[in-house]
Amino acid sequence: MKNWSRTVTITLLLFTAFGAFYGGFFFMMDPTGKLMHMSTYPLMTSPFLDYFYPGLILFCANGVLPLTAAIATWKKTTYSNYLIILQGLVLLGW
């Protein structure tokens, strides 16, 4: 991976990770969604009663995974490309 594309990739992964940490943390702290100025109305058709479990999934899947991929890309490991692809698939699913 070229130096500029590696820098852009790491920046985007960190942006995704910290945004997910922020949102997931506040959803787990206040599952009613009031801290994020959201109501539980959108959850009426989902299997969730409040925002705790979606916040936990957001924190882990879109927070921890891109941070791991960013660190792996920064260290130039052999599996960093697979982690980047996996994170893209997770974002598509989210």
C-alpha positions in Angstrom: 0.0 0.0 0.0 1.4 3.4 -0.9 2.2 5.9 1.8 -0.6 8.4 1.0 -3.3 5.7 0.6 -2.1 4.1 3.9 -2.5 7.5 5.6 -6.0 8.0 4.2 -7.0 4.5 5.2 -5.8 4.9 8.8 -7.5 8.3 9.1 -10.8 6.9 7.9 -10.6 3.9 10.1 -9.8 6.1 13.2 -12.7 8.4 12.3 -15.1 5.5 12.1 -13.7 4.0 15.3 -14.0 7.1 17.4 -17.4 7.9 16.1 -18.6 4.4 17.0 -17.0 4.7 20.4 -18.8 7.9 21.1 -22.2 6.7 19.9 -21.9 3.3 21.4 -20.7 4.6 24.8 -23.6 7.1 25.1 -26.2 4.5 24.0 -24.9 2.1 26.7 -24.8 4.8 29.3 -28.4 5.9 28.6 -30.3 3.2 26.8 -33.3 5.4 26.5 -31.4 7.5 23.9 -32.1 10.8 25.6 -28.3 11.7 25.8 -28.2 11.3 22.0 -31.5 13.1 21.5 -33.2 10.1 20.1 -36.4 8.3 21.0 -37.0 4.6 21.2 -39.7 4.9 18.6 -37.5 3.6 15.7 -36.9 0.5 17.8 -40.5 -0.6 17.9 -40.1 -2.8 14.8 -36.8 -4.2 15.9 -36.0 -7.0 18.5 -34.5 -4.4 20.8 -36.4 -2.6 23.6 -33.8 0.1 24.2 -30.5 1.2 22.8 -28.1 -0.7 25.1 -27.5 -3.7 22.8 -27.4 -1.7 19.6 -24.9 0.6 21.4 -22.8 -2.4 22.5 -22.8 -3.8 18.9 -21.9 -0.3 17.6 -19.1 0.0 20.1 -17.6 -3.5 19.4 -18.2 -4.0 15.7 -17.7 -0.4 14.4 -15.4 0.8 17.2 -13.0 -2.0 18.1 -12.7 -3.6 14.7 -11.6 -0.4 12.8 -9.2 0.5 15.6 -7.7 -2.9 15.3 -7.5 -2.6 11.5 -5.9 0.9 11.8 -3.3 -0.4 14.2 -2.6 -3.4 11.9 -2.3 -1.1 8.9 0.0 1.3 10.8 2.2 -1.7 11.8 2.1 -3.0 8.2 1.0 -6.5 9.2 0.2 -9.1 6.6 -3.5 -9.4 7.6 -4.3 -5.7 7.6 -5.9 -5.8 4.2 -8.3 -8.5 5.4 -9.2 -6.5 8.4 -10.0 -3.5 6.2 -12.2 -5.6 3.9 -13.9 -7.1 7.0 -14.6 -3.6 8.4 -16.1 -2.5 5.1 -18.4 -5.5 5.1 -19.4 -4.7 8.7 -20.2 -1.2 7.7 -22.3 -2.4 4.8 -24.2 -4.6 7.2 -24.6 -1.9 9.8 
